[in-house]
Amino acid sequence: MEIWINPACSKCRTALGELDAAGADYTVRRYLEDPPTAAELGAVVDRLGLEPWDLARAKEAREEGIDLPRDAAHRTEWLEALAARPRAIQRPIITATDGTTVVGRDEESLRRVLDAEA
């Protein structure tokens, strides 16, 4: 299992605590220091069943100057913008060994990824 975190984020710290409490084996990727590529983000949004703009944090996207139309014609631009400005990406993103991927901001999402590892 891999978890993308921003250590300053309380939701990330909570997710790490839940993974530890469950005895999960995981690796941490500090995505601000080791940003995902546009291709990696594309794979993540595909696994999540979302579009890139759905993975953007609205306030941070605005602050980072990401102001693109939310349509299929701009999908690649969104992925590139998020890869270039990872602060705008939702967090934490957790991917189980089987490919199950969640934005682990709530107990239900965390449970889904932990169940995938069981």
GUVEXTI-147341 format. One record per residue (C-alpha): residue number from 0; residue in three letters; x, y, z. Coordinates in steps of 0.2 Angstrom, whole numbers, plus 5000, padded with zeros to 4 digits. Example, Ala and Ser with C-alpha at 12.3 -4.5 7.8 and 13.67 -1.06 7.14 Angstrom:
2
<node n="0" res="ALA" px="5062" py="4978" pz="5039"/>
<node n="1" res="SER" px="5068" py="4995" pz="5036"/>
***
This chain:
118
<node n="0" res="MET" px="5000" py="5000" pz="5000"/>
<node n="1" res="GLU" px="5006" py="5018" pz="4996"/>
<node n="2" res="ILE" px="5000" py="5034" pz="5004"/>
<node n="3" res="TRP" px="5003" py="5051" pz="4997"/>
<node n="4" res="ILE" px="5004" py="5064" pz="5011"/>
<node n="5" res="ASN" px="5007" py="5081" pz="5016"/>
<node n="6" res="PRO" px="5014" py="5080" pz="5034"/>
<node n="7" res="ALA" px="5006" py="5097" pz="5038"/>
<node n="8" res="CYS" px="4989" py="5090" pz="5034"/>
<node n="9" res="SER" px="4978" py="5084" pz="5049"/>
<node n="10" res="LYS" px="4968" py="5072" pz="5038"/>
<node n="11" res="CYS" px="4985" py="5064" pz="5032"/>
<node n="12" res="ARG" px="4991" py="5062" pz="5050"/>
<node n="13" res="THR" px="4974" py="5054" pz="5055"/>
<node n="14" res="ALA" px="4975" py="5042" pz="5040"/>
<node n="15" res="LEU" px="4993" py="5037" pz="5045"/>
<node n="16" res="GLY" px="4987" py="5034" pz="5063"/>
<node n="17" res="GLU" px="4972" py="5023" pz="5056"/>
<node n="18" res="LEU" px="4984" py="5013" pz="5045"/>
<node n="19" res="ASP" px="4996" py="5011" pz="5060"/>
<node n="20" res="ALA" px="4982" py="5005" pz="5071"/>
<node n="21" res="ALA" px="4976" py="4993" pz="5058"/>
<node n="22" res="GLY" px="4994" py="4986" pz="5057"/>
<node n="23" res="ALA" px="4994" py="4990" pz="5038"/>
<node n="24" res="ASP" px="5011" py="4989" pz="5029"/>
<node n="25" res="TYR" px="5013" py="5005" pz="5018"/>
<node n="26" res="THR" px="5025" py="5016" pz="5011"/>
<node n="27" res="VAL" px="5024" py="5035" pz="5012"/>
<node n="28" res="ARG" px="5026" py="5047" pz="4998"/>
<node n="29" res="ARG" px="5028" py="5065" pz="5003"/>
<node n="30" res="TYR" px="5020" py="5071" pz="4986"/>
<node n="31" res="LEU" px="5025" py="5089" pz="4989"/>
<node n="32" res="GLU" px="5044" py="5084" pz="4989"/>
<node n="33" res="ASP" px="5041" py="5070" pz="4977"/>
<node n="34" res="PRO" px="5027" py="5076" pz="4965"/>
<node n="35" res="PRO" px="5018" py="5063" pz="4955"/>
<node n="36" res="THR" px="5019" py="5065" pz="4936"/>
<node n="37" res="ALA" px="5005" py="5069" pz="4925"/>
<node n="38" res="ALA" px="5004" py="5051" pz="4920"/>
<node n="39" res="GLU" px="5004" py="5045" pz="4938"/>
<node n="40" res="LEU" px="4989" py="5057" pz="4942"/>
<node n="41" res="GLY" px="4980" py="5051" pz="4926"/>
<node n="42" res="ALA" px="4981" py="5033" pz="4933"/>
<node n="43" res="VAL" px="4975" py="5039" pz="4950"/>
<node n="44" res="VAL" px="4960" py="5048" pz="4944"/>
<node n="45" res="ASP" px="4956" py="5034" pz="4932"/>
<node n="46" res="ARG" px="4956" py="5022" pz="4947"/>
<node n="47" res="LEU" px="4946" py="5034" pz="4957"/>
<node n="48" res="GLY" px="4933" py="5036" pz="4943"/>
<node n="49" res="LEU" px="4936" py="5054" pz="4944"/>
<node n="50" res="GLU" px="4942" py="5068" pz="4933"/>
<node n="51" res="PRO" px="4958" py="5078" pz="4937"/>
<node n="52" res="TRP" px="4948" py="5094" pz="4942"/>
<node n="53" res="ASP" px="4939" py="5083" pz="4955"/>
<node n="54" res="LEU" px="4956" py="5079" pz="4963"/>
<node n="55" res="ALA" px="4960" py="5098" pz="4965"/>
<node n="56" res="ARG" px="4958" py="5107" pz="4981"/>
<node n="57" res="ALA" px="4948" py="5122" pz="4976"/>
<node n="58" res="LYS" px="4956" py="5135" pz="4987"/>
<node n="59" res="GLU" px="4974" py="5129" pz="4983"/>
<node n="60" res="ALA" px="4970" py="5127" pz="4964"/>
<node n="61" res="ARG" px="4965" py="5146" pz="4964"/>
<node n="62" res="GLU" px="4980" py="5151" pz="4974"/>
<node n="63" res="GLU" px="4991" py="5141" pz="4962"/>
<node n="64" res="GLY" px="4984" py="5149" pz="4947"/>
<node n="65" res="ILE" px="4975" py="5134" pz="4940"/>
<node n="66" res="ASP" px="4960" py="5141" pz="4931"/>
<node n="67" res="LEU" px="4955" py="5129" pz="4917"/>
<node n="68" res="PRO" px="4939" py="5124" pz="4910"/>
<node n="69" res="ARG" px="4932" py="5108" pz="4918"/>
<node n="70" res="ASP" px="4930" py="5098" pz="4902"/>
<node n="71" res="ALA" px="4937" py="5083" pz="4893"/>
<node n="72" res="ALA" px="4947" py="5095" pz="4881"/>
<node n="73" res="HIS" px="4957" py="5101" pz="4895"/>
<node n="74" res="ARG" px="4960" py="5085" pz="4905"/>
<node n="75" res="THR" px="4978" py="5084" pz="4900"/>
<node n="76" res="GLU" px="4981" py="5102" pz="4905"/>
<node n="77" res="TRP" px="4973" py="5098" pz="4922"/>
<node n="78" res="LEU" px="4985" py="5084" pz="4925"/>
<node n="79" res="GLU" px="5000" py="5094" pz="4920"/>
<node n="80" res="ALA" px="4995" py="5108" pz="4931"/>
<node n="81" res="LEU" px="4992" py="5097" pz="4946"/>
<node n="82" res="ALA" px="5009" py="5088" pz="4943"/>
<node n="83" res="ALA" px="5017" py="5105" pz="4942"/>
<node n="84" res="ARG" px="5008" py="5112" pz="4957"/>
<node n="85" res="PRO" px="5005" py="5097" pz="4969"/>
<node n="86" res="ARG" px="4999" py="5108" pz="4983"/>
<node n="87" res="ALA" px="4983" py="5109" pz="4974"/>
<node n="88" res="ILE" px="4980" py="5090" pz="4975"/>
<node n="89" res="GLN" px="4968" py="5082" pz="4987"/>
<node n="90" res="ARG" px="4976" py="5072" pz="5001"/>
<node n="91" res="PRO" px="4979" py="5059" pz="5007"/>
<node n="92" res="ILE" px="4978" py="5047" pz="4992"/>
<node n="93" res="ILE" px="4980" py="5029" pz="4997"/>
<node n="94" res="THR" px="4982" py="5015" pz="4984"/>
<node n="95" res="ALA" px="4981" py="4997" pz="4990"/>
<node n="96" res="THR" px="4991" py="4983" pz="4983"/>
<node n="97" res="ASP" px="4976" py="4977" pz="4972"/>
<node n="98" res="GLY" px="4975" py="4995" pz="4964"/>
<node n="99" res="THR" px="4960" py="5001" pz="4975"/>
<node n="100" res="THR" px="4963" py="5019" pz="4977"/>
<node n="101" res="VAL" px="4954" py="5032" pz="4989"/>
<node n="102" res="VAL" px="4956" py="5049" pz="4994"/>
<node n="103" res="GLY" px="4957" py="5044" pz="5013"/>
<node n="104" res="ARG" px="4948" py="5059" pz="5021"/>
<node n="105" res="ASP" px="4935" py="5049" pz="5030"/>
<node n="106" res="GLU" px="4933" py="5033" pz="5039"/>
<node n="107" res="GLU" px="4923" py="5024" pz="5025"/>
<node n="108" res="SER" px="4937" py="5027" pz="5012"/>
<node n="109" res="LEU" px="4950" py="5021" pz="5024"/>
<node n="110" res="ARG" px="4940" py="5006" pz="5028"/>
<node n="111" res="ARG" px="4938" py="5002" pz="5009"/>
<node n="112" res="VAL" px="4957" py="5003" pz="5006"/>
<node n="113" res="LEU" px="4961" py="4993" pz="5022"/>
<node n="114" res="ASP" px="4948" py="4980" pz="5017"/>
<node n="115" res="ALA" px="4956" py="4978" pz="5000"/>
<node n="116" res="GLU" px="4973" py="4974" pz="5009"/>
<node n="117" res="ALA" px="4965" py="4961" pz="5020"/>
***
